[in-house]
């Protein structure tokens, strides 16, 4: 089932902090470098297969990615100065809205609590792009997102190859298609500094865990929904896959 094409309900994080591109060579989602022991521990057995720490973290990370990349996509649609930049914005918005739909659905099935805000690091990404002037906007936004998409791509493959949970496997399939699509449209803008991006996405510096972790959702707070705004075709993104049968 596709999401209703109503207006996006997410707020763009403001701020005037401007960082160099080198400062963005961090994981796009939460604590991707934190792969120490315990990630294979089974949290709970479900009708869809065992859910591990890594599986649960992956669902949260995909959700958190949408909480900052969806607003950046909206900014690209509004401030992009070329058709390619506006197209990239539409793909980001549609792709993350559909991923968010899947995250919220499977979180209910698997008992996973999702954040309603991106991590401080991710909020800083949005604030930096928002604070850039019109001349710098496209290059700043594109290179931040190309670095982070390049970093998450191998992680998606690892989860897809290792998870025994059919719902998490479904999300990994969808995320793989979405991230590949986003890297492609970002590169089509002609603004990617490929040499610098490659160096940064393969050698990210570390950050304190509190900068990589989104604040927990307040008890009883409504779940933030990432919607597809009017005028954006959901078919610009890979559609959600059908729900697998329990134990499939």
N, C-alpha and C positions, 0 to 999 in steps of 0.2 A: 504493500500500500504506500503510495506516495504521500509526501507531506502537503498540506494545504499551502497554496502559494500566497500566504498573507505576509504582512510586513515583518521585517526582522525585529525581534524584541530585545536585542543585546545592545548594551551601551559600550561605546568605544572608550578605552582608558585614555585619559588626557595626561599631559605632562610635557615639560620642556627639556628633559634630559636628552642630550645628543651624545652618542657614543660613536667611536670609530667602528668600522666593519669588523675589525679584529675582535671586538668585544662580543660579537654575536656568535662566536665559534663554540657555542654550548649546545647541549642536546635540546631539541625542540619540545620534548615532552619531559616528564619528571624523572630526574635522576637516572638517565639512560646509562651512565657509566657505573652505576651501582649494581653490579652483577655478582655480588658476593654470595656465599652459600646461603641456603634457605629458600632460594627462588623455586626450587623443585618441590618444596614441601606442599603436600596436598592440604588445602584449607578446608574443603568440604567435598564429599562425593555427591554428585547431582545426577539427575536422570539423563543429563547431556554428557556425562563423563566427569572425571575428577577435575576439580578447579584448583590450580596451584597458585602459589604466591605470584609467580611470573604472569600467569593468566590474568589474575585479578588486577595486578599493576598495569598490564597492557590496556585493559578496558578503561581504567582511570586515565591513563596517558593519552589515549585517543580522544577521550572526552575533553581533557585539558587542552589538547592541541587545538580543538575546534573553538574553545573559548577565547583564543587570541587570534587565530588565523581567519575565523569568520569576520571579526571586526576589521582586520586588515583587508580582507576581500572587499568589504563594503567601502573602505577608504579608496581602494584601487578603482572601484566602479565610479566613485564620485570625483576623484582627483586625477585619475589617469589621463595623460595627455595624448595617448595614441590608442587606436582601436585594439592593438595587441595587449596593452596594459589593462584596458577595460575588460577585455575578454578573460584575461588572467583573473581579474577580480570576480567575475561571474563564476568561473570554475571553482575558485576557492570557496565562495559563498555556498554554491549548490553542493559541492562535494562534502563540505563539513556539516552542512545541514542534514544531509542524508546519513553520514556517518554518525552524527549525533542521535538521529532517530534510532539507529541500530544499537548504539551504546545504551540509550535509555531503556530500550526494550529488553535487552539481554541482562542489564543490571537488575531489573525487576525479577527476571527468571532465576538469576544466580545469587541474589542477595548482596549485591555490591553497592556501596554508597558512593555516589558520584559528587564531585565538587561542583560548585556554582560559579567559581572564579578561577581564572588562570593563576599560575604561580607568580610570585613577584618578578622573577626573571622574564616570564612571558608578558606580563603587563608592561614591563620596561621596553620590550620590543615594540609594542603597540605605541607607547608614549613617544618613543624615539622617531618612529615613522610619522606619527601625527605632527610632531614638532618640526619636521624637515620642511624646507621651503619648496616651492613648486619645481625648481630646477633639480633639486636633490631627491625629491620624493620617489620617483620611479626607481632609480638606481638603489636607493636605500632599502625600499620595501622588497624589491626583487632579490637582492643579494642576501638579505636576512632570511627570507623564506627559502631561497635555494639552498643555503647552507643547512638549515634545519631539516628540510625535506630529504636532503642527501644523507643526513645522519640517521634519520629514523628508518630509512628504506631497509638496511640490513637487519634491523631489529624486528621488523615485521616478518621478514623471511624466517628468522630464527623461531619466532612464536608459531608461525604457520607450520614449520617443520616439526616442532616438538609438542605442541599442545594435544591433549587427548580429549579436550572438551569441544563438542561440535559447534556450540555457539561462539566460542572464542575463535575457532577455526574460521567460521563464517565472517567474523569481524576482520580477521587478518586478511582474508581474501579481498574483502571490500576495501580495506585500507591500502592494500598493495596496489590495486587498480587506481584508487584515488590519488595516492602519492605520485605514482608514475604519471598520471594525467597532469597533476599540478607542476611537476618538474618540467614537463614538456611545454606547457603554456608559459611558464616563467622564462624558459629559454627562448621561446618565440618572440619575447619582447626585445631581444637583442641587448639587454642590459646586464646580463650575467657576466661577471668577471670570473671566468671559469678557472683560471690558474689560482686565483686567491681563494675561491670557493672550495676547490679541491683540497688545497692545503689546510684550510680551516676545518672542513668537515671530517678530515681524517686524523686531526691532532687537536681535539678540543681541550682547553684547560678545564680544571675542576671548579666547582662552585659549592659553597656551603649548602647543605641539604635544605635549610629553611628557605633558600632562594629558589629551589627547584620544586618545592612542594606547594600545591595550591592549598589555601585555607579550607578547612572542613566546612561543609554546608551547615548552616544553622538548623538546629532541630525544628522541624515543622515548616521550614521555609519552602516555598514552591520551587520546583526544579526549573532552572533556566532552560528555555527551549531555543535552539538556533533554527530560525525559519528561513525559507526561501522568499525573498521579497517579490512583489509584483514586478513583472517584466523579465524575470530571470527564468529561463527554461530549465526545469529539473533534469532534462535529458543532456545538459552540458556536463553532467557528472555520471560516473558509473552508478547504476541503480543499486539499491540494497538487494542482496540475495534472498531467496525465499528461506523461511525458517526451516531448519533441519528437524527431522523427527527426533524425539527423545532417544538417546542411546545410539543415534545414527553415526 
